[in-house]
Amino acid sequence: MTNDGPDVRPRPPFPPATRKPEPTEAQSKEARSYMWVFIALLLGMLLSSDLMLPWKLLPLMLGIAAVVVGIITLVKVIRFGLGAFMRIVVSMGLAATAFMTLGLAAQVALWPLTAKYETCMQSALTVQATEACTEDYLTFGGMLPQP
């Protein structure tokens, strides 16, 4: 057979597009229950994030649990095909949770500096004193140059 140009034989038709089945009531209920647990963990982390050391470990643990439950929730929402709105809400909540959890982890990792900052802020009575505390904290106790 010679190569005289493109193949002109008809191609077989594409198979009919199959739609993903609608989620069952049990699947929707399961995904919603995970979402409520995720929201509760996120709110618990938000409300307890201003606690002093050593209680700052509590929102960190809540944040880690919220990230895990949020990932499970997002997988269930996508797998069950529960709609774009739930995907967006869970994704945005997961991003906020991850961001706050990293911030809390940094504060716990810098435990001595954070403890010094909290003690300084408790004893600060003027705006200048709070600014001095904040400046000292943001320059890691004078290790970084001042802006």
DSSP file (Angstrom, degrees, kcal/mol; ACC not computed):
  #  RESIDUE AA STRUCTURE BP1 BP2  ACC     N-H-->O    O-->H-N    N-H-->O    O-->H-N    TCO  KAPPA ALPHA  PHI   PSI    X-CA   Y-CA   Z-CA
    1    1 A M              0   0    0      0, 0.0     2,-0.2     0, 0.0     0, 0.0   0.000 360.0 360.0 360.0 137.8    0.0    0.0    0.0
    2    2 A T        -     0   0    0      1,-0.0     2,-1.3     2,-0.0     3,-0.1  -0.627 360.0-113.0 -98.4 158.0    1.3    3.4   -0.9
    3    3 A N        +     0   0    0     -2,-0.2    -1,-0.0     1,-0.2     0, 0.0  -0.733  47.1 159.2 -91.5  92.2    1.1    6.5    1.2
    4    4 A D        -     0   0    0     -2,-1.3    -1,-0.2     1,-0.3    -2,-0.0   0.335  60.8 -67.9 -97.7   6.7   -1.3    8.6   -1.0
    5    5 A G  S    S-     0   0    0     -3,-0.1    -1,-0.3     0, 0.0     3,-0.1  -0.922  85.0  -9.8 139.6-166.1   -2.4   11.0    1.7
    6    6 A P  S    S-     0   0    0      0, 0.0     2,-0.4     0, 0.0    -2,-0.1  -0.255  76.5 -94.2 -67.6 154.4   -4.5   11.0    4.8
    7    7 A D        -     0   0    0      1,-0.1     0, 0.0     2,-0.0     0, 0.0  -0.533  37.0-173.6 -69.3 123.4   -6.6    8.0    5.8
    8    8 A V        +     0   0    0     -2,-0.4    -1,-0.1    -3,-0.1     3,-0.1   0.374  43.2 118.4-103.0   3.3  -10.1    8.5    4.5
    9    9 A R  S    S-     0   0    0      1,-0.1     2,-0.1     0, 0.0    -2,-0.0  -0.446  75.5-102.4 -67.5 143.1  -11.7    5.5    6.1
   10   10 A P        -     0   0    0      0, 0.0    -1,-0.1     0, 0.0    -2,-0.1  -0.413  33.9-130.4 -68.3 141.3  -14.4    6.4    8.5
   11   11 A R        -     0   0    0     -2,-0.1     3,-0.1     1,-0.1    -3,-0.0  -0.568  28.8 -97.6 -86.7 153.6  -13.5    6.2   12.1
   12   12 A P        -     0   0    0      0, 0.0    -1,-0.1     0, 0.0     0, 0.0  -0.433  50.2 -98.5 -67.9 147.6  -15.7    4.4   14.6
   13   13 A P        -     0   0    0      0, 0.0     0, 0.0     0, 0.0     0, 0.0  -0.281  40.4-100.8 -66.6 152.8  -18.0    6.7   16.5
   14   14 A F        -     0   0    0      1,-0.1     3,-0.1    -3,-0.1    -3,-0.0  -0.415  43.6-101.6 -68.2 147.0  -17.0    7.9   20.0
   15   15 A P        -     0   0    0      0, 0.0    -1,-0.1     0, 0.0     3,-0.1  -0.384  50.8 -87.7 -66.1 151.2  -18.7    6.1   22.8
   16   16 A P        -     0   0    0      0, 0.0     2,-0.2     0, 0.0     0, 0.0  -0.309  49.3-101.4 -61.5 141.8  -21.6    8.0   24.3
   17   17 A A        -     0   0    0     -3,-0.1     2,-0.5     1,-0.1    -3,-0.0  -0.432  35.5-145.9 -65.4 130.4  -20.5   10.4   27.1
   18   18 A T        -     0   0    0     -2,-0.2     2,-0.3    -3,-0.1    -1,-0.1  -0.857   8.0-141.6-101.2 132.9  -21.3    8.9   30.5
   19   19 A R        -     0   0    0     -2,-0.5     3,-0.1     1,-0.1     0, 0.0  -0.646  25.5-105.2 -90.1 147.9  -22.3   11.2   33.3
   20   20 A K        -     0   0    0     -2,-0.3    -1,-0.1     1,-0.1    60,-0.0  -0.535  45.8-107.0 -68.8 134.3  -21.1   10.7   36.8
   21   21 A P        -     0   0    0      0, 0.0    -1,-0.1     0, 0.0     3,-0.1  -0.298  37.6 -99.1 -64.7 149.2  -24.0    9.3   38.8
   22   22 A E        -     0   0    0      1,-0.1    59,-0.1    -3,-0.1    60,-0.1  -0.370  47.3 -98.4 -64.0 144.1  -25.7   11.7   41.3
   23   23 A P        -     0   0    0      0, 0.0    -1,-0.1     0, 0.0     2,-0.0  -0.347  37.9-118.5 -66.4 145.9  -24.5   11.2   44.8
   24   24 A T     >  -     0   0    0      1,-0.1     4,-2.4    -3,-0.1     5,-0.2  -0.307  26.3-106.2 -75.9 167.7  -26.7    9.2   47.1
   25   25 A E  H  > S+     0   0    0      1,-0.2     4,-2.4     2,-0.2     5,-0.2   0.873 121.7  53.4 -62.7 -37.0  -28.2   10.7   50.2
   26   26 A A  H  > S+     0   0    0      2,-0.2     4,-2.3     1,-0.2    -1,-0.2   0.899 109.1  48.6 -66.0 -40.4  -25.8    8.7   52.3
   27   27 A Q  H  > S+     0   0    0      2,-0.2     4,-2.5     1,-0.2    -2,-0.2   0.920 112.5  47.9 -65.8 -43.2  -22.8   10.1   50.4
   28   28 A S  H  X S+     0   0    0     -4,-2.4     4,-2.4     1,-0.2    -2,-0.2   0.910 112.7  49.0 -62.3 -42.4  -24.1   13.7   50.7
   29   29 A K  H  X S+     0   0    0     -4,-2.4     4,-2.2     2,-0.2    -1,-0.2   0.893 111.0  50.2 -65.6 -39.6  -24.7   13.2   54.4
   30   30 A E  H  X S+     0   0    0     -4,-2.3     4,-2.0     2,-0.2    -2,-0.2   0.929 112.4  46.3 -64.6 -45.7  -21.2   11.8   54.9
   31   31 A A  H  X S+     0   0    0     -4,-2.5     4,-2.1     1,-0.2    -2,-0.2   0.900 112.9  50.3 -64.5 -40.3  -19.5   14.7   53.1
   32   32 A R  H  X S+     0   0    0     -4,-2.4     4,-2.2     2,-0.2    -1,-0.2   0.879 108.7  52.0 -66.3 -36.8  -21.6   17.3   54.9
   33   33 A S  H  X S+     0   0    0     -4,-2.2     4,-1.9     2,-0.2    -1,-0.2   0.905 110.2  48.3 -67.8 -38.9  -20.8   15.7   58.3
   34   34 A Y  H  X S+     0   0    0     -4,-2.0     4,-2.5     1,-0.2    -1,-0.2   0.888 110.1  53.5 -63.5 -37.9  -17.1   15.9   57.5
   35   35 A M  H  X S+     0   0    0     -4,-2.1     4,-2.6     1,-0.2    -2,-0.2   0.900 107.6  49.7 -65.2 -39.5  -17.5   19.5   56.4
   36   36 A W  H  X S+     0   0    0     -4,-2.2     4,-2.4     2,-0.2    -1,-0.2   0.886 110.8  49.4 -66.7 -38.1  -19.2   20.4   59.7
   37   37 A V  H  X S+     0   0    0     -4,-1.9     4,-2.5     2,-0.2    -2,-0.2   0.917 111.4  50.3 -64.5 -42.2  -16.3   18.7   61.6
   38   38 A F  H  X S+     0   0    0     -4,-2.5     4,-2.4     1,-0.2    -2,-0.2   0.921 111.5  47.4 -60.3 -45.6  -13.8   20.7   59.4
   39   39 A I  H  X S+     0   0    0     -4,-2.6     4,-2.7     2,-0.2     5,-0.2   0.895 111.4  51.3 -64.3 -40.0  -15.7   24.0   60.1
   40   40 A A  H  X S+     0   0    0     -4,-2.4     4,-2.4     2,-0.2    -2,-0.2   0.913 111.6  46.5 -64.6 -42.4  -15.8   23.2   63.9
   41   41 A L  H  X S+     0   0    0     -4,-2.5     4,-2.2     2,-0.2    -2,-0.2   0.905 112.9  50.4 -65.5 -40.6  -12.0   22.5   64.0
   42   42 A L  H  X S+     0   0    0     -4,-2.4     4,-2.4     2,-0.2    -2,-0.2   0.925 112.5  45.9 -63.2 -45.6  -11.3   25.7   61.9
   43   43 A L  H  X S+     0   0    0     -4,-2.7     4,-2.8     2,-0.2     5,-0.2   0.894 111.1  53.0 -65.6 -39.5  -13.5   27.8   64.3
   44   44 A G  H  X S+     0   0    0     -4,-2.4     4,-1.6    -5,-0.2    -1,-0.2   0.899 110.7  47.7 -61.1 -40.3  -11.8   26.2   67.3
   45   45 A M  H  X S+     0   0    0     -4,-2.2     4,-0.7     2,-0.2    -2,-0.2   0.923 112.7  48.7 -66.3 -43.6   -8.4   27.1   65.9
   46   46 A L  H >< S+     0   0    0     -4,-2.4     3,-0.6     1,-0.2     4,-0.2   0.915 113.3  46.4 -62.3 -43.9   -9.5   30.7   65.1
   47   47 A L  H 3< S+     0   0    0     -4,-2.8     3,-0.3     1,-0.2    -1,-0.2   0.797 118.5  40.7 -71.6 -28.4  -11.0   31.3   68.6
   48   48 A S  H >< S+     0   0    0     -4,-1.6     3,-1.5    -5,-0.2    -1,-0.2   0.384  85.6  96.3-101.1   4.7   -8.0   29.8   70.5
   49   49 A S  T << S+     0   0    0     -4,-0.7    -1,-0.2    -3,-0.6    -2,-0.1   0.686  78.2  59.8 -71.5 -16.3   -5.2   31.3   68.4
   50   50 A D  T 3  S+     0   0    0     -3,-0.3    -1,-0.3    -4,-0.2    -2,-0.1   0.366  78.3 121.4 -91.3   5.9   -4.7   34.2   70.7
   51   51 A L    <   -     0   0    0     -3,-1.5     2,-0.1     4,-0.2    -3,-0.0  -0.292  64.6-113.3 -67.2 154.3   -3.9   32.0   73.7
   52   52 A M    >   -     0   0    0      1,-0.1     3,-1.3     3,-0.1     4,-0.4  -0.397  52.3 -52.4 -82.6 162.6   -0.6   32.5   75.5
   53   53 A L  T 3  S+     0   0    0      1,-0.3    -1,-0.1     2,-0.3    55,-0.0  -0.484 123.2  25.9 -64.4 143.3    2.2   29.9   75.5
   54   54 A P  T >  S+     0   0    0      0, 0.0     3,-1.6     0, 0.0    -1,-0.3  -0.971 120.9  58.3 -85.5   0.9    2.0   27.0   76.4
   55   55 A W  T X  S+     0   0    0     -3,-1.3     3,-1.4     1,-0.3    -2,-0.3   0.604  84.7  83.3 -70.7  -9.2   -1.7   27.0   75.4
   56   56 A K  T 3> S+     0   0    0     -4,-0.4     4,-1.1     1,-0.3    -1,-0.3   0.643  77.1  71.1 -68.0 -12.9   -0.7   28.0   71.9
   57   57 A L  H <> S+     0   0    0     -3,-1.6     4,-2.4     2,-0.2    -1,-0.3   0.802  87.2  65.3 -70.0 -28.9   -0.1   24.3   71.3
   58   58 A L  H <> S+     0   0    0     -3,-1.4     4,-2.5     1,-0.2     5,-0.2   0.955 103.2  42.3 -61.7 -53.0   -3.9   23.8   71.4
   59   59 A P  H  > S+     0   0    0      0, 0.0     4,-2.4     0, 0.0    -1,-0.2   0.834 112.2  56.9 -65.8 -27.4   -4.8   25.8   68.2
   60   60 A L  H  X S+     0   0    0     -4,-1.1     4,-2.3     2,-0.2    -2,-0.2   0.934 109.4  44.5 -64.7 -44.7   -1.8   24.2   66.5
   61   61 A M  H  X S+     0   0    0     -4,-2.4     4,-2.4     2,-0.2     5,-0.2   0.905 113.5  50.5 -65.5 -41.0   -3.1   20.7   67.2
   62   62 A L  H  X S+     0   0    0     -4,-2.5     4,-2.4     1,-0.2    -1,-0.2   0.893 110.2  51.3 -62.4 -38.3   -6.6   21.9   66.1
   63   63 A G  H  X S+     0   0    0     -4,-2.4     4,-2.3     2,-0.2    -2,-0.2   0.906 109.3  48.7 -65.3 -42.6   -5.1   23.3   62.9
   64   64 A I  H  X S+     0   0    0     -4,-2.3     4,-2.0     1,-0.2    -2,-0.2   0.926 113.7  47.0 -63.7 -43.5   -3.3   20.1   62.1
   65   65 A A  H  X S+     0   0    0     -4,-2.4     4,-2.7     1,-0.2     5,-0.2   0.887 111.0  52.7 -63.8 -38.3   -6.5   18.1   62.7
   66   66 A A  H  X S+     0   0    0     -4,-2.4     4,-2.6     2,-0.2    -2,-0.2   0.878 107.5  51.2 -66.4 -37.5   -8.4   20.6   60.5
   67   67 A V  H  X S+     0   0    0     -4,-2.3     4,-2.2     2,-0.2    -1,-0.2   0.930 112.6  46.1 -64.0 -44.2   -6.0   20.2   57.6
   68   68 A V  H  X S+     0   0    0     -4,-2.0     4,-2.1     2,-0.2    -2,-0.2   0.949 116.8  42.9 -63.7 -48.9   -6.3   16.5   57.8
   69   69 A V  H  X S+     0   0    0     -4,-2.7     4,-2.6     1,-0.2    -1,-0.2   0.864 112.3  55.4 -66.9 -34.8  -10.1   16.5   58.0
   70   70 A G  H  X S+     0   0    0     -4,-2.6     4,-2.6    -5,-0.2    -1,-0.2   0.896 107.6  48.3 -64.2 -40.4  -10.2   19.3   55.3
   71   71 A I  H  X S+     0   0    0     -4,-2.2     4,-2.3     2,-0.2    -2,-0.2   0.924 112.6  48.4 -65.4 -43.5   -8.3   17.1   52.9
   72   72 A I  H  X S+     0   0    0     -4,-2.1     4,-2.2     1,-0.2    -2,-0.2   0.916 112.6  49.4 -61.0 -42.5  -10.6   14.2   53.5
   73   73 A T  H  X S+     0   0    0     -4,-2.6     4,-2.8     2,-0.2    -2,-0.2   0.920 110.1  49.9 -63.0 -44.7  -13.6   16.4   53.1
   74   74 A L  H  X S+     0   0    0     -4,-2.6     4,-2.3     1,-0.2     5,-0.2   0.899 110.5  50.3 -62.9 -40.2  -12.2   17.8   49.8
   75   75 A V  H  X S+     0   0    0     -4,-2.3     4,-2.9     2,-0.2    -1,-0.2   0.918 112.9  46.6 -62.8 -43.0  -11.6   14.3   48.5
   76   76 A K  H  X S+     0   0    0     -4,-2.2     4,-2.6     2,-0.2    -2,-0.2   0.905 111.4  51.1 -66.7 -41.0  -15.1   13.2   49.4
   77   77 A V  H  X>S+     0   0    0     -4,-2.8     5,-2.1     2,-0.2     4,-0.7   0.911 116.1  41.3 -63.3 -42.0  -16.7   16.4   47.8
   78   78 A I  H  <5S+     0   0    0     -4,-2.3     3,-0.5    -5,-0.2    -2,-0.2   0.924 115.7  49.7 -71.3 -44.1  -14.8   15.8   44.6
   79   79 A R  H  <5S+     0   0    0     -4,-2.9    -2,-0.2     1,-0.2    -3,-0.2   0.899 115.9  41.6 -62.9 -41.1  -15.4   12.0   44.5
   80   80 A F  H  <5S-     0   0    0     -4,-2.6    -1,-0.2    -5,-0.2    -2,-0.2   0.568 106.7-127.6 -84.8  -7.9  -19.1   12.3   45.2
   81   81 A G  T  <5 +     0   0    0     -4,-0.7    -3,-0.2    -3,-0.5    -4,-0.1   0.959  43.3 167.5  63.7  53.9  -19.5   15.2   42.8
   82   82 A L      < -     0   0    0     -5,-2.1     4,-0.3     1,-0.3    -4,-0.1   0.317  50.0 -84.7 -89.0  10.0  -21.2   17.5   45.2
   83   83 A G     >  -     0   0    0     -6,-0.3     4,-1.4     1,-0.1    -1,-0.3  -0.122  34.1 -87.1 109.3 157.2  -21.0   20.7   43.3
   84   84 A A  H  > S+     0   0    0      1,-0.2     4,-2.6     2,-0.2     5,-0.2   0.837 116.9  61.1 -70.7 -34.2  -18.6   23.6   42.6
   85   85 A F  H  > S+     0   0    0      1,-0.2     4,-2.5     2,-0.2    -1,-0.2   0.926 106.2  45.3 -62.5 -44.7  -19.8   25.7   45.6
   86   86 A M  H  > S+     0   0    0     -4,-0.3     4,-2.6     1,-0.2     5,-0.3   0.877 112.1  53.1 -66.7 -36.5  -18.8   23.1   48.2
   87   87 A R  H  X S+     0   0    0     -4,-1.4     4,-2.4     2,-0.2    -2,-0.2   0.925 111.5  45.9 -61.9 -43.6  -15.4   22.5   46.4
   88   88 A I  H  X S+     0   0    0     -4,-2.6     4,-2.7     2,-0.2     5,-0.2   0.928 113.5  48.3 -65.7 -45.3  -14.7   26.2   46.5
   89   89 A V  H  X S+     0   0    0     -4,-2.5     4,-2.4     1,-0.2    -2,-0.2   0.931 115.1  44.0 -62.2 -46.7  -15.7   26.6   50.2
   90   90 A V  H  X S+     0   0    0     -4,-2.6     4,-2.5     2,-0.2    -1,-0.2   0.900 114.1  50.7 -67.1 -39.8  -13.7   23.6   51.3
   91   91 A S  H  X S+     0   0    0     -4,-2.4     4,-2.3    -5,-0.3    -2,-0.2   0.921 112.6  45.5 -64.2 -43.9  -10.7   24.7   49.2
   92   92 A M  H  X S+     0   0    0     -4,-2.7     4,-2.4     2,-0.2    -2,-0.2   0.911 114.4  48.6 -66.6 -41.3  -10.7   28.2   50.6
   93   93 A G  H  X S+     0   0    0     -4,-2.4     4,-2.4    -5,-0.2    -2,-0.2   0.881 111.2  50.8 -63.7 -38.0  -11.1   26.9   54.1
   94   94 A L  H  X S+     0   0    0     -4,-2.5     4,-2.5     2,-0.2    -2,-0.2   0.894 110.1  49.1 -67.5 -40.1   -8.3   24.5   53.6
   95   95 A A  H  X S+     0   0    0     -4,-2.3     4,-2.3     2,-0.2    -2,-0.2   0.926 113.2  46.7 -64.7 -44.2   -6.0   27.2   52.3
   96   96 A A  H  X S+     0   0    0     -4,-2.4     4,-2.5     2,-0.2     5,-0.2   0.903 113.1  50.0 -64.0 -40.9   -6.8   29.5   55.3
   97   97 A T  H  X S+     0   0    0     -4,-2.4     4,-2.6     2,-0.2    -2,-0.2   0.924 110.9  48.2 -64.1 -44.9   -6.3   26.6   57.7
   98   98 A A  H  X S+     0   0    0     -4,-2.5     4,-2.1     2,-0.2    -1,-0.2   0.913 112.4  49.5 -62.8 -42.0   -3.0   25.7   56.2
   99   99 A F  H  X S+     0   0    0     -4,-2.3     4,-1.9     1,-0.2    -2,-0.2   0.932 114.3  43.9 -63.2 -47.0   -1.8   29.3   56.3
  100  100 A M  H  X S+     0   0    0     -4,-2.5     4,-2.5     1,-0.2    -2,-0.2   0.877 111.7  53.9 -67.4 -36.8   -2.9   29.8   60.0
  101  101 A T  H  X S+     0   0    0     -4,-2.6     4,-2.4    -5,-0.2    -1,-0.2   0.895 107.9  49.9 -65.4 -39.4   -1.4   26.5   61.0
  102  102 A L  H  X S+     0   0    0     -4,-2.1     4,-2.0     2,-0.2    -1,-0.2   0.900 110.7  50.5 -64.7 -39.5    2.0   27.4   59.5
  103  103 A G  H  X S+     0   0    0     -4,-1.9     4,-1.9     2,-0.2    -2,-0.2   0.913 112.0  46.4 -63.1 -43.2    1.9   30.7   61.4
  104  104 A L  H  X S+     0   0    0     -4,-2.5     4,-2.2     1,-0.2    -2,-0.2   0.879 110.3  53.6 -66.5 -37.5    1.1   29.0   64.6
  105  105 A A  H  X S+     0   0    0     -4,-2.4     4,-2.5     1,-0.2    -1,-0.2   0.882 107.8  51.2 -64.9 -36.8    3.8   26.4   64.0
  106  106 A A  H  X S+     0   0    0     -4,-2.0     4,-1.9     2,-0.2    -1,-0.2   0.904 109.1  50.5 -66.1 -40.3    6.3   29.3   63.5
  107  107 A Q  H  < S+     0   0    0     -4,-1.9     7,-0.3     1,-0.2    -2,-0.2   0.899 113.6  44.8 -64.6 -39.1    5.3   30.9   66.8
  108  108 A V  H >< S+     0   0    0     -4,-2.2     3,-1.1     1,-0.2    -2,-0.2   0.876 110.3  54.7 -71.9 -36.8    5.7   27.6   68.6
  109  109 A A  H 3< S+     0   0    0     -4,-2.5    -2,-0.2     1,-0.3    -1,-0.2   0.845 109.3  48.6 -64.6 -32.2    9.1   26.9   66.8
  110  110 A L  T 3X S+     0   0    0     -4,-1.9     4,-2.9     1,-0.2    -1,-0.3  -0.270  76.8 150.4 -97.6  45.4   10.3   30.3   68.1
  111  111 A W  H <>  +     0   0    0     -3,-1.1     4,-2.7     1,-0.2     5,-0.2   0.863  66.5  46.2 -50.5 -52.4    9.1   29.5   71.6
  112  112 A P  H  > S+     0   0    0      0, 0.0     4,-2.1     0, 0.0    -1,-0.2   0.915 116.4  45.4 -62.5 -40.5   11.7   31.6   73.6
  113  113 A L  H  > S+     0   0    0     -3,-0.2     4,-2.2     2,-0.2    -2,-0.2   0.896 114.1  48.7 -68.2 -40.2   11.2   34.7   71.3
  114  114 A T  H  X S+     0   0    0     -4,-2.9     4,-2.6    -7,-0.3    -1,-0.2   0.901 110.8  50.6 -66.0 -40.7    7.4   34.3   71.4
  115  115 A A  H  X S+     0   0    0     -4,-2.7     4,-2.2    -5,-0.3    -2,-0.2   0.906 110.7  49.5 -63.2 -41.4    7.4   34.0   75.2
  116  116 A K  H  X S+     0   0    0     -4,-2.1     4,-2.3    -5,-0.2    -2,-0.2   0.907 111.7  49.3 -63.0 -42.0    9.6   37.1   75.5
  117  117 A Y  H  X S+     0   0    0     -4,-2.2     4,-2.6     2,-0.2    -2,-0.2   0.914 111.0  48.8 -63.7 -44.2    7.2   39.0   73.2
  118  118 A E  H  X S+     0   0    0     -4,-2.6     4,-1.7     2,-0.2    -1,-0.2   0.892 112.5  48.0 -65.0 -39.7    4.1   38.0   75.1
  119  119 A T  H  X S+     0   0    0     -4,-2.2     4,-1.4     2,-0.2    -1,-0.2   0.906 112.4  49.7 -65.4 -41.5    5.8   39.0   78.4
  120  120 A C  H  X S+     0   0    0     -4,-2.3     4,-0.9     1,-0.2     3,-0.2   0.912 110.2  49.9 -63.6 -43.3    6.8   42.3   76.9
  121  121 A M  H  < S+     0   0    0     -4,-2.6    -1,-0.2     1,-0.2    -2,-0.2   0.831 106.8  55.8 -67.7 -31.4    3.3   43.0   75.6
  122  122 A Q  H  < S+     0   0    0     -4,-1.7    -1,-0.2     1,-0.2    -2,-0.2   0.844 114.0  39.6 -67.9 -32.8    1.7   42.2   79.0
  123  123 A S  H  < S+     0   0    0     -4,-1.4     2,-0.4    -3,-0.2    -1,-0.2   0.540  89.7 109.1 -94.8  -6.2    3.9   44.8   80.7
  124  124 A A     <  +     0   0    0     -4,-0.9     3,-0.0    -3,-0.2    -3,-0.0  -0.567  35.8 171.7 -75.2 127.1    3.6   47.4   77.9
  125  125 A L        +     0   0    0     -2,-0.4     2,-0.2     0, 0.0    -1,-0.2   0.617  57.9  50.9-108.8 -18.5    1.5   50.4   79.0
  126  126 A T  S  > S-     0   0    0      1,-0.1     4,-2.0     0, 0.0     5,-0.2  -0.728  83.4-113.3-119.0 167.9    2.1   52.9   76.2
  127  127 A V  H  > S+     0   0    0     -2,-0.2     4,-2.4     1,-0.2     5,-0.2   0.887 118.3  54.0 -64.7 -39.2    1.9   52.8   72.4
  128  128 A Q  H  > S+     0   0    0      1,-0.2     4,-2.2     2,-0.2    -1,-0.2   0.886 107.2  50.8 -63.3 -38.5    5.6   53.3   72.2
  129  129 A A  H  > S+     0   0    0      2,-0.2     4,-2.2     1,-0.2    -1,-0.2   0.910 110.7  47.7 -67.1 -41.6    6.2   50.3   74.5
  130  130 A T  H  X S+     0   0    0     -4,-2.0     4,-2.5     2,-0.2    -2,-0.2   0.883 111.8  51.1 -66.9 -36.4    4.0   48.0   72.4
  131  131 A E  H  X S+     0   0    0     -4,-2.4     4,-2.7     2,-0.2    -2,-0.2   0.890 109.4  50.6 -65.9 -38.1    5.8   49.2   69.2
  132  132 A A  H  X S+     0   0    0     -4,-2.2     4,-2.4     2,-0.2    -2,-0.2   0.905 111.0  48.8 -64.9 -41.0    9.1   48.5   70.8
  133  133 A C  H  X S+     0   0    0     -4,-2.2     4,-2.2     2,-0.2    -2,-0.2   0.936 113.6  46.3 -62.0 -46.3    7.9   45.0   71.7
  134  134 A T  H  X S+     0   0    0     -4,-2.5     4,-2.7     2,-0.2    -2,-0.2   0.907 112.4  49.9 -65.0 -42.3    6.6   44.4   68.2
  135  135 A E  H  X S+     0   0    0     -4,-2.7     4,-1.4     1,-0.2     7,-0.2   0.906 111.1  49.3 -63.5 -41.7    9.8   45.7   66.6
  136  136 A D  H  <>S+     0   0    0     -4,-2.4     5,-3.2     1,-0.2     6,-0.5   0.893 113.3  47.5 -63.2 -39.4   12.0   43.5   68.8
  137  137 A Y  H ><5S+     0   0    0     -4,-2.2     3,-1.3     3,-0.2    -2,-0.2   0.905 111.4  49.3 -68.7 -42.4    9.8   40.5   67.9
  138  138 A L  H 3<5S+     0   0    0     -4,-2.7    -1,-0.2     1,-0.3    -2,-0.2   0.720 110.8  50.0 -73.7 -20.4    9.9   41.2   64.2
  139  139 A T  T 3X>S-     0   0    0     -4,-1.4     5,-2.4    -5,-0.2     4,-0.9   0.211 117.3-113.1 -98.9  15.4   13.6   41.6   64.1
  140  140 A F  T X45S-     0   0    0     -3,-1.3     3,-0.6     1,-0.2    -3,-0.2   0.913  78.6 -44.1  54.8  48.9   14.1   38.3   66.1
  141  141 A G  T 34<S-     0   0    0     -5,-3.2    -1,-0.2     1,-0.2    -4,-0.1   0.803 114.8 -48.6  70.7  30.2   15.4   40.0   69.2
  142  142 A G  T 345S+     0   0    0     -6,-0.5    -1,-0.2    -7,-0.2    -2,-0.2   0.499 110.0 116.9  89.4   4.9   17.7   42.3   67.3
  143  143 A M  T <<5S+     0   0    0     -4,-0.9    -3,-0.2    -3,-0.6    -2,-0.1   0.798  70.3  56.3 -75.2 -28.3   19.3   39.6   65.1
  144  144 A L  S   <S-     0   0    0     -5,-2.4    -2,-0.1     1,-0.1     2,-0.1  -0.738  98.8-100.4-100.7 152.3   17.9   41.2   61.9
  145  145 A P        -     0   0    0      0, 0.0    -2,-0.1     0, 0.0    -1,-0.1  -0.389  41.7-106.7 -69.0 149.9   18.6   44.8   60.8
  146  146 A Q              0   0    0      1,-0.1   -11,-0.0    -4,-0.1    -7,-0.0  -0.524 360.0 360.0 -76.9 142.5   15.9   47.3   61.5
  147  147 A P              0   0    0      0, 0.0    -1,-0.1     0, 0.0    -8,-0.0   0.504 360.0 360.0 -70.6 360.0   13.9   48.5   58.5
